[in-house]
Amino acid sequence: MNELGEKLNALARLWTGRGLPSHQSLLETARDLEQWKQKTGCRGLWKKQPLFIATTIDDGIGQGIKIITTYASLAGMRVMHLGLVRKPAVIIEACRENRPDFLGATVLQPDSEPLLVEIGRGLPPETRFIAGGPVFRYDPELAARCGIHAVIKDLAHFILFVLEKCE
């Protein structure tokens, strides 16, 4: 693990133990790490940058996906934002066209299951579908029914997921 990985790992471990700080503090930490990257010439965790496509299924505000993509970019992923509240056909088309390594989506409502199933079935086989949102706390089986490869509880768990995938 390079120095950036060590810094991200330390943050994720701290946050899993204490809980996440405020939204503003998360953004400030990201800004500080980005400045450190520029100063040291660090490019990220991968030699070949993975593509991360981000969207929301039923979240019109998108605070969570904004934080996730900020840290995905910080880790060295190429990030493509599809926007908020996208229909499955738009998401599937973007994934088939761009062949991302990861599709990240925020899901808030349990009635979004048919949309998630459609997305899960339509993705290219190489795309890992990751999702987060409160709906997964209330229905732990939802991800398996929808073809979601990983459920991300919060930013700390996203960072740990990313660190696991870069090794």
N, C-alpha and C positions, 0 to 999 in steps of 0.2 A: 504494500500500500504506500503510495507516495504521500508527501507532506499534506497535500490538500485532503486526501482520504483520511489521514490521521486527525486533521482538524474537524472534518465533518463527522467522523466517528465519535470524537470527544463530545461534540455538540449533541449528537443524537443520544448518546448514553446519558448525558446530563439531563436532557429533556425527557427521556423516558423515566428517569428517576424522580424528577421534580415537577414535571408537567411543562407544557409549552409556555413560553413568555407571551407577552402581548403581541398582537399583529404588528404593531409599529416596531417593537423590539426585534422581531424576526426579520423585518425588512432592513433594519439598521445593521444587524449582524451580517446579513447577506451583502449589504453595501461594503462593510468593512472587509469581508472575505474577498469580494471582487477587487477592491483596491489592493489587497495583499497579492492576489493573483497577478494583477497588472505590474506591480512593483517587482515581483519575483520572476515573471515570465511563465508562470504555471499555466498550462493550457487546459487542464482537466484530468479526469481519471482514465480516459481511454486514448489509445493511439488513433483509432478510427472512431470519430464521434457517432454515437447512435442517434437516431432520429426519434423524437418524442412528440407525438401529436396530442394536443390537449383540447378538451372541450367539456361542456356540461350537457347533461341530458335534460334536466328539469330545474336547473339552478340559474336564475336570471341575474344573480349578483356576482357570483364567481370569485369570492374572496379566497376560498380554499385552493382553487385551481391556479390562482395568481401566485400564491405562495409556493405551491408545488413547482410551477414552471420556473419561478425565480431560482429555486434551488436546483432544479434540473439543469438549467443553463449554467449555473455556478459550478456544478459538477462536471460540466463539459459536454452536455447533450445539446444537439441542435433542436431547438424547440419551434414547433409550428402550432400556432393558435388557430383553431377552427372557429372560435367564438362561443357564445353562450346559447344554450337551449337549441342544439342542432338536432335535426331529424336523422334517423338511422341511415337513410339513403345518402345523405351528405357525408356522414362520417365514414361509411363504407367506401364510397367513391374516393374520398381523400386517402384512405388507407390503401386501397388497391392501386391508386396512381402513384403514391409516394413510398409505399412499402416501408412504413416505420418499424422500428424495433419495438416501440411501445406506443400504445394508445392509452392515455390517461383520461378518465372521466369522473365527474362528480355526479352523484345520484342522491337525491333527497327523498323521493316519494316511492312507496311500495308499488304504486300503480304504473311505474315505469318498467316493470319486468318485461312485458312484451317487446318494448323497444330494445332493452338490453339483450334479449334472446336474438332478436333480428340482427343486431350489431355483432354479437358473438359468432353467429353462424356465417356472417358475410365477410369476416376479416381474412386477410391472407394468412396462411399457416405460420409464417415467421413472426407475425405481430403478436406481442404479449399484451393482453387486455388487462389493465389494472384500473381499479376504481376505488373511490372512497365516498364516504357520506354516511349519515346517521342510519339510513335504511338497512345497512348491513349489520348493525348492532341488534336490530329487532328481528332480522330474518337471516341467521347465519348460513342457511342453505341456499340463499339467493344467488350467490356468486357461482356455485357449482351448476345450478340450473341454467345460468345465462352464458356460460363459457368464459367467465372472468377468471383469469389466471391467478390474480393476487388482489386481495383487499387491503388497502392502505388505511390504517386507523388515523394517522395524523402525520405531520411533517417529520417527526423523529423516525417513525417507522418507514416513511418514504426514503429517507436518507439511508437507513440500514438496508432497505431493499436495493437501492442503487449501488451501495458499496458491495453487496453480495453479487450483483450482476457484473461488476467491473473486474472481478477476480478471475 
